[in-house]
Structure formats: structure tokens, C-alpha cells
Amino acid sequence: MKRTQVPTGRRSRGPGRVLSLFLALVVAIGLTSTTAFAASGHKDASLTGKPRPAAGPMDTVAAMQPSWNLGNTLDAIPDETSWGNPPVTKALFDTLRSQGFRSVRIPVTWTDHQSSTAPYTIDATWMNRVKQVVDWALADGLHVVINVHHDSWQWIANMPTDHDNVLARFKATWTQIAAKFRDSPRTLLFESNNEPQFNNTTDAQGIQYNNELNTAFHTVVRQSGGNNATRLLMLPTLHTNAGQEFLDALVSEMKSLNDANLVATVHYYGWYPFSVNVAGGTKFDATAQKDMTDSFTRIRNTLTSKGTPVYLGEYGLLSYPDRNHPARVERGEALKYFEQFGYEARAAGVTTALWDPGTFAFLNRSTLQWTDPALINQIKSSWTTRSGTASSDRVFLAKSSAITAQTLALNPNGTGFRGLWQGNTALVQGRDYTVSGNQLTLTAAALTRLAGNRDYGVNATIEARFSQGLPWKIYVTTYDRPVLSNATGGTSGLTIPTQFRGDQLATMEATYADGSNAGPVNWSPYQEFNESFSPDYPGNALLLTTKFVNSLRDNAQATLTFHFWSGATVTYRVTKSGSSVTGTVG
């Protein structure tokens, strides 16, 4: 899956990618193996000056953990800075190395720097820029992966109707890349094609086209000589999906190539409804967790347990984090996702590459600082240990009611609970809280003290500490049921004045009087966060998007139910009549 930023800051996946995205994520992806991650960084002997035994493919891929993607940069369309990131510098790789990363994936889109007709020549300036960036990363002792990236949907996807030309261009592209990098150290790896997809095909047909491209890629690179004769080559499944049929097809393809220096690659962005917050997928619940564990189990049983190394070339959540928009995924739920993902990968010995689209997400490319240190710390911690969590990271206290005891379920994840703290002050068990099994109960007296003057919003932050890993923060929050007001708008959207009163929006349900679903998501009443609706907390408003209001039936009242994280719900009515939209309190 790719998340790309266009000038407005929105992320798009390119033409024709929605269906492949949905299939890739609903079937799920993930990994497991029995090989532990390498305990130390790996440097090529040419960089250290010290000869060392050549590592086998499993060891080499293990030494690449953890990995990171230089997303939305050399893969941006049409140029390096087109999607909002600054030009790459050597200092970026210095930072990544100092932060504990041992490898980087550098996605590259060649389309706009290549002639579209034979001989499909790649512009020398672009090729040299790619080489410069790769060499900077290699000089830092990082393993590097380069590929053919958004070309996958720009022209490779046309293979079913333009077979010979697409195949010729693909071969020509890799012939030129292989020639440029033939003498680069073996710490550089090549990846055939990002998220292979083919227009208007069945999966069975797509698998055949993917096999043909992977075979062509293998042949071209191996015949180019130099270090390419034994360089590790990454082969993707169709869609980089870890569904069993796709894994089995890749296993068969790899066996046919009879080459020990091959690596399998897939991607993982989680259970789709949770990853984008649609269809009521607000929590990292049992369904989302099972999606992850099942995916890892398939990979372990099919590949890694049989000695085939796996590089999980992209992982994350499809729309989180995104500093340009309200958070689709609740923070605590996201932390639980990343905590478990790291554990599954670590226990499996699968190398994982965090997808980072740049300045609006994880690493600010201008300041070289993490935009959310607590989030990246959770990800880093998961590389080496588990952390305890809880059923929620918030305790909501209704201002309009008397404060009563509140209970959360602890998820120790194999750790031991060590108590609650507010800053450096330990809360007293028995007086401030009790623990029964994994049920943590905060007493009314403690919550009254923590809530203080009971202003709306977060009144206090406490944390549950465990025997290892990071503490779990709990935000004591005062709220009352949000209040919405009548509003009028048009086909550009509807802005609903809203008093959030300390609460936060989880999702929106939309139906008509006949029980059918209202909105662009017609297969679920729960619409997609930020696509159909969005909270504007600073502006004290809820926004219904152009996409949502234009999907409404004319003169058919839709009933909206806004669900908030406190558990509160608010009903609202919306009617579109021509170019006019009217909203009324339910």
C-alpha cells in the first residue's frame, strides 16, 4: 500500500488502486519466522575495513531490522519535492542510523524521468540523483532497498492490454538500473516492483503477470554481472498481499528460479476498517488483532519457517499519523496496534520497514525531529520488548454527574503490573485504585482529586507501569454530551456548530428511514472518518464533506448518529434538496 501526499496534504493511492488496496488489506498481510533479529547493526566489510564471513540471506535480512521508508520523495510524482518533502540530504541518513535503524527502503518512481517509447531511456540526471542518495545511505552502514515504485500503476498495470510494450519497458528499466548499480556493495538490494497490480484481471491472471515480471527482473539483473550476480533480490506477491494463494504462488515462482539469494516481500497496513476508520472499525479489537496474527502465521508457515527470508517492505496504518487532518485512529488504539505489530514481527524474525510519507507523519525531514516522540518511542520499544496496555487510554467523567469509580481492563502482554503513578508520585493501591485479576478500578475519591475543578477536557494524566516496556498513559477527562445546532449548507458541504464539551468523535452512522445506508460507503452505515465527516475541534464544528452531501438522495432525510469516545451519542438529521443542504438537531 502506498500513501502519497498531494499539494493539499491529502493522501491518494493513485488511479485504479482502491480495489487492490481493499483486497490487500482485507485478506491481510503479516509475517512470522523462527529466526531472531540480529542483535547488532551490519556494515559491509568495505565500510569497516574488516573482513567478515559472508552472511546468508536469512542473516542478511535479519541484520536489516529495523528498516524505514523514504516515502513520498524519490517516488513522488513528478519530482522529488512534489509531495511536500525537502530534498534528501546525507544528514537524514545520519539521523536514521543514530536512531537505531539498520536499513532503508528508497522507493523510486521512474516514469517521469524516462522516455515512454523504446529504448525507454532513463534521464541521466535522475539516475545520478538516485545513485547519490543510495550512496549516502550506504556510507552510513545502512542496507538499502531500491525498486520500481509507482510505475506499477502508471504503466505496468496496463500489461494485460499492452503486454509486449510493458514487458519491454520493464526489462529496459531494470537493465539500466542494474548497470548503474552493478558494482555497488551487496548491502544494496533490488526489489522487482512495488505492489504489483494489473488492470481488469482476476487474481489468477494477475499472479501470472506478476510471475512473468519477477522472472524478467531476475534474468535481467543476474545477467548484468558485477555484484548483481549474487545480490539479494526481492520478489513481491501480487499486491504485496499475504493471502495464502499469493504466498503459495510466490513460493512456486521462487522455486522455479532456483536461486538462493532471493527474498520475499509483502506489506501490512492492518485490518482495513480499523486502518482507515470505516464500517465501525474504531478499535484495535479482537477482529483487528486476529487479522494481524493470522497474517503472521501464514507467512511463518509458508516462508520463514522453511528458510525463506521475508522483508515486510511497508507497514503502518493507512491514515495515521497525519498532522494535516484530525486523527482518524484514536491514539491509544494506534499505540496498541504498533505495540503488537512489533511483537509479532520481532518474535517471528521478520524485518519490517516503517512507511514514512514524511514531514506530516513520522520524521520531519526539515528539522530531522520526530513529530510525535511518544509514538515513535512505542514503535522503537516494540523492537526489543513488549509493553502493557489497557482497554482504553481515557477515563471519562461526566461533569453533569457525580464522580463514581471507573474500571479499565489491563492488557499486561506478558509483563507484570507495577502500579499507577501521577508524575513521580505513586498512587496508593487500596485507596486510589484496586486490582482484581486484570481489572484496574480507580476509586471515586482518587478520580475526584484528579479531576480537580472539572474543566472540560483532560484534567490529569496518570500512567500504569509494568515490569518492562513503556508505561500506559491514562487521561482523566471531564466531558458532557456534545451539543449540535441546526445548520444550512450546500453541495460543498455542511458545517455543524458543535460544542464538544471535552469529548472526542469516534465515528458517524448514517441511514435513511427505510433502513438503507446513507453516504458514499454503501456497504456499511458507518461512514469513513475524514472522507464523509470530520471534527473541527478548534472551530467548534462537525463537518460533512462534499463527498458525503453529494452522495445523499434528493429530498430523503438521512439520520446521522455521531458516536463519541465517552460512549455518548448524538442524533442529527440532514436533508439535501437540489443544491441546498439542511441539518437539524435530532
N, C-alpha and C positions, 0 to 999 in steps of 0.2 A: 504494500500500500504506500502510496505516496501522498504527502500533504504538501501542497505548494502554495506560496503566497503571491497573490497578485497585488497590484499597487494599493488597493483598498484595504489590504490586510486580511482579506478573506482567503480561505484555503479552498482550492479546487483540485480535482483529480484528473482533469483533462477529459477531452471528448471520449465517450464510449467506455468510461471506466466505472460507472456506478454499478452495473451488474456484476462485473468481475470483482469489484470491491466487496459487494454483499456476499457473493459466493465464497470468496476467500476468507471472510470473517465469520460467516455463519457456520461453515464447515470447521473453521478454526485452524490455528497453527500453533505450534509449540514444539518443545523438544525435550528429550532426555537421553542420558547416556550413563555409563558407569565410570567414566573417566573423570577424575577430579581436575579442576582448573589448575593451571600452572601456578606455582606459588610465587614466582618472581618474573620480572619482565624479561623479554627476549630481545637480544640485539644480534644482528648479523655479525659474523666474525670480521667482516671488512670494516665495521664501525668500531669494534672494540680492540681490534688488533690482536685478539687472542683466538687461536684456532679452537674449534669445538666440534664434537661429533655432529654429523648431520641429523636433524630431528626428523622423525617420521611424520606423516600428515596429521595423525591424531595429536601428537605432541605439539606440532607447529600451531595447529588451530587452537589448542588449549592455551598456548602461550600468548595468543591474541586477545584473551579475555582480560579486562572488559574492552569493548570496542565502541566507537562513536561515529555518527554520520555527519559529514559536512553537507547537510541538506540545504536545498534551495540556493545553491551557489553555482558550482560548475554545471549543475543540472538545470539551472534556471533558463527560462526561455524569454528572449533570445540570448541574453548575455549574463555574465557573472553577477552583476549587481541589479538585474532587472526585477528581482523579487525582494528587494529591500535589505539585502545584506551587503556589507562593505567588501571590498576586495580582500582576498585571503592574504595573510601575512605569515611569515615564519614564526612570529610571536604566538600566533594561535596554537600551533603545534607544540611550542614550548609549554604553553599553559596546559594543554591537554595531557602532555606527558607528566607534568608536575602534579596533575590532579589524579593520577593513577591509571589513566587509560594506556593500553598497550598496543592498540591498533586503531586505525581509522578507515572508514569506507568513504571514498570520494566519488560520489555519483557524477557522471559526466553525460551531458546531452550533446550529441554531435551534429544534429540535424541542421541547425542554422549556421554551422561553420563547415559545411560540406556541400559539394555540388550534388544536385538531386538526380543527375544523369551520369552515365558511365564517363569516365572511370571513377566517379564518386570521390573526388579528391578532397581531403580534409585540409582546411586552411592551415598553413604552417604556423602562423602567429598563434592560433588557438591550440594547436598541438604542443607548441613550445610552452605555452602558459600552463597547460595541464602537466607537462613534464616538470616545470618549475615547482608547482605546488606539490606534486608527488615527491620530488627530491627533498623538499623542505621537511616533509613528514618522515621520510626515510632517514634523513640526517639526525632526527631526534630519536632514532632507535625504534620507531613505530613500524609495525607491519602495516601495509597499505593494500586496500582493495580498490580497483577501478573497474568500471563497467560501461556498458551501453545502456543508458537510462531511459529518459522519456521518449527516446526514439521508438520504444516499444509500442506506444500508442500513436505516435506521429506518423510512422510509415511501416513499421514491422507488422502491425496489426492487419495491414492490407494483404498479407501473404496469401490468403485464400483466393483472392481475385487477381493478384499480381505476383504470382509465385516466383517466376524466374527473375524478375527485376528486384524484388525484395531480397531474395537469396543472394543475388549478385552483389547488391549493395551491402548486405550484412557481411559477406566474405571480404569485400573490399575494405570495409570499415575496420575489421579486425586484422586484416593484412597490414594496414598502415599503423594501427596501434601496436601490434606485435613487433613490427620493425623498429618503431621508435623506442620501445622498452626492452628489446631483446637482451641487452646487457645490464639491465637493472638487476639488483640483487634479488634472491628468491624470497626475500621478505615482502616483495610486491606480488600480489595475487590478481588474477584476472577473473571477472565474473561475466558470464556469457551475455545475459540480457536481463534487465530488471522487470519483474512482474510480467512475464510473457502472457500475451493475450492476443486473440485473433478474432476479427470481426465475423459475426454471423456464423459461428461454428458450435458444434456440440463439444463437450469435454473430450470425448474420444478423438474427434478431429483435431482439437487443439493440442492434445498430447502428441499426436503425430507430427504436427508442425513444430512443436517445441523440441521434440527429439531430433528433428532434422536440423534445426538451428544449433542445438547443442553439439551435434556431431560435426557440423561445419565449423563451428567455433574451435572445437578440439583439434580438428585436422589442420586448420589454418595456423593456429598458434604453435602446435608441435612441429610443423614443417618449417617454421621461421627460424629455428636454430637458436644458438646462444643459450642463455638461461631459460629460454622458453621451452627447451626440450624437456625440462623436468619441473618447470614452475607449477605451483599448485593452481588448479583451475576449478572455479566454482560453477556448478551447474544447478540452475533453478528448476523447481517443479513448475507446472503450469500455474500461473497466477501467484507463484511462490506460496502455494496453498499446501497445507499439510493434511489434507483429506487423504484417506487411505489409498484411494485409486491413484492419486497424483504421486504419492510416495512410492507405491509399487511400480508405477511407470518409470520413475526416475531410477529406481534400483535396477530395473531391467536395462535401461539405457546405459547406466554406468558399467554394468557387467559386459555389455556388448563392446564397450570401448577398451576394456581390458587394460586399464591404466591405474596404477596405484596412487598417483598424485592427483586425485580428484576429491572435491569437497561438495557436499550437498548444501543447498541454501534455501531457506524458507523465511517468511516474515510472520510476525504476530502482533495484532492490534486489539486482541481481546474479543469477547462476545459482543457482536455488533450493536445490539440495543444499548448495552452499557457504555460502549466506547463513544457513541455519539449522543447518548441520552434520547432515545426514541422508544416507543412502544412500552413505556413504563420502566425502562431499564435504568433506574436511578441508582441502584446499589450494586456493589460487588458481592452479589448474593450467591446462593448455592449453585444456581444455573451458570453464572459467570465463572465461578470457581471451577466447576466441573468442565466447562469448555476449555479452560487452561490446562487442567490436569490431564484430561483426555488427549489433548493435543500433544503434550509432552510424552505421554505413554505411547502414542502411535509412533512418534519419532524414535523413541528408545527401542521399541520392539522391532522396528523396520530398518533402522540405520545404525545408530550409535552402538547398540549392543552387539552389532555384527562387525564393528570396526570401521564404519564409515563416518568420518568427521562431519559435523554439522555446524555451519556458521549461520546464526539467526541474524540475517542482514539488516533487519529493521524491527524495532518493537517500540511500543508506547501506547497511547490512546489517541484515537483519530482526531479528536478536537480538544485535547488538553495536554499541556497548558497552552493558553492563548491570551497573552496580555492585552490584545486588542479588543477582546469581547468578554462579556460576562462568562464566568466559568460554567461550562455545561455539566461537568462532573464535580460532585461535592468533594471537598478537599480530603476529608477522612477516607472516603471511598476510594479515591485515587491512590492515597498512601497505602491502603490495604492491597490494592492491585499490584503496585510496584513491589511491595514487600514480598508478596507471594511469588510474583514472577521471578524475582531474583533468587529466591529459594529453589524454585523448580529448576531453573537453569543451572544454578550452582550445584545442586545435588546431582544433576544429570551430566555435568561436564560439558555443556553446550556453550559455545562462545556467542555472546549477544552484543548487538550493535544498536545503541540507543538512537532512534531517529530524532534529530535535532534540526528543525527548519530555520533556526537562527534567532535573531535578536528578540523576537516576540515570544519565544518559548523558553528554552533552557539557558544556553550560553549567549550572553550579549556579545556579539562579535566586535563591537566598537570598544567596549570597556574591558572585555575579556573577564567579566564577572558573571556569576550565576544569577539569573533573575530571581530565583527562589531558592535560597540556600537550604532551607529545611527540606524541600522536595528532593533536591539532588543529594542531600545527605542521606535520605531514606534509600535512594537508589544505590548509593555507594555502600551503605551499611549492608544491603542485601547481597552484595558481592561476597561477603565473608561470614555473615551470621543472620540469624532470624531475630525479629523484633516482635514483642507482644503488641496487640491492638485491642480494640473493643468494638462493640456493636455500633457505636457512634462516637464521634468526637465532640458532641454537643449535648448538654443537658438544658432543656428549655423550661423556663419558669414563667407561667402566665402571670403578668402583672395584676390582672384583674382578680386573681385568686390567691388564697393563702398558699404559702410555700409548703410542700409536702416532700417526703423522702422520694428519691429518684434512683432507679436501678439500671445499670448497664451490664451487658454480658461481656466478660473478658475473653479474649482470644489469646492465650499465652503463647501459642505456636511453639510449644516445646520448652519455653522458658519458665521461670518461676516469678510469681508476683511478689514485689518487694515493698509495696506501699504507695501512698499518694503524697505528693508534695505541692506546695504553692511556693514557687521560687526555691529558696533554701530552707523553707520551713516545712517540716514533716507534719502531715495531718495525723491525728490520733485515731488509731483503729479502736472501734468500740464507741468512741464519742463522735467522731466526724464521719466515719464510714464503717461498714461491716462487709465481710466477705463470706459467702456461703457457696462452696464449690467455685464456680466461675462467675457467680453473681455478685457484682460490686454495687452496694447500696450506699448512696450519700444521704446522710441524715438531714432532716429538716433544719435542725439547728445549724449545721455546717453550711447548708445552702443559704440560709438566711444571712449568715455572716458574709459569705462570699458574694452574695447579690448586692450587698451594700445598700445604696439608695435606689436601686432597681430602675436605673435608666434603661431605656430600650437598647438592646444590643448586648455585646459581650461585657459582663460585669467583672469576671475573673477568669484566669487560666490556671488550671491545675494539671498535673501530669501523673500518670500511672507509670511507675518504674518497674522494670523487670530485671531478671538476673543477667541478661545480656541484651545487646541491641540497643535501639533508641527508645526513649520514653514515649508514651502515648499521651498527647495533649488533649485535654477536655476543656471545652469552653462553656462556662456557666453563662447562660444567655437569657435575658429577660425579653419577653415578647407579649404581644396581644394579637388576636386575629386581625390580619391585614384588612384594610378598608379600601374598596374600589369605588370610583364615581362614574356617573354617566359620561359618555364621550361621543363625539362625531368625528368622522374622518372620510377618507376616500380610498381610491384604489392604490394609493401609495402607502396605505397602512392606517392603523388606528393607535393613537396614544391614549392610554387609560390612566388618568390620575390615580395614584396609589399611595396609601400610607402603609408602608411595610411594617412599621411598629416593631422593629427588631427581628423580624422573621426573614427567611430566605426562600426563594422559589425553587421547587424541585421539578415540577413538570406541569403540563396542561393537557386536560382531556377535552375533546370536542366531539359532540354528537348532534344529530338532528332529532326532531320529535319522533320520527319513525324508527329511531334506534340506529340508523346508519352513521358511519363516521364522517365527521366534517373536517375538511382540511386536506392538504396535499398528501399526507400519509393516509391512504385509504384502507390499509390493511390493519390498522390499529386506531383506537380512539385517542391514544396518547401521541401527540404530535412531537416533532423533533425540536429540541431546545436550540434557540438562536436561528433556526430556519423558519419556524412558524411563529414563534413568540420569543420574547427576551425581556428580562428585567432591566430597568434603568434605575439602579439604586440611588445614585446621586441626583437624578432628575425626578425622583419620586413618581415613577411611571412604570407601567407594563406596556410593552409594545407588541402589537400584532403586525406581522410583516406584510409587505406587498404580496409575497408568495402565498401567505395564508388567506388574506382577504379576497384575493382574486380567484382562489380555489372554491370559494363559497357559492352555493346555489343562490340564484337571484330570488329575493323575497322569501327565503326559507330561513327561519330563525335557527341559529346554532346556539346550543347551550355549552358554555365553557365552564370547566371546573378546574380552578387553579389549586394545585397541591403544594403545600409548603412543608419545609423540613421539620417544623414543630409538630406536624400532624394536622394542622388546621387546613380547611378547605374553604374556598370562596366560589360561589356560583355567579356567572355573568352571562348575559345574553347579547348576541351580536346578529345583526341583520344587514345584508347587503342589498341595496336596491339601485340597480344601474351603477352609477359611479359614486354613490353615496353609501357610507357605512355608519351604522348607529350602534352604540353599545349602551346597555342599561344594566343596572345592578339587579342581580337575580332575585 
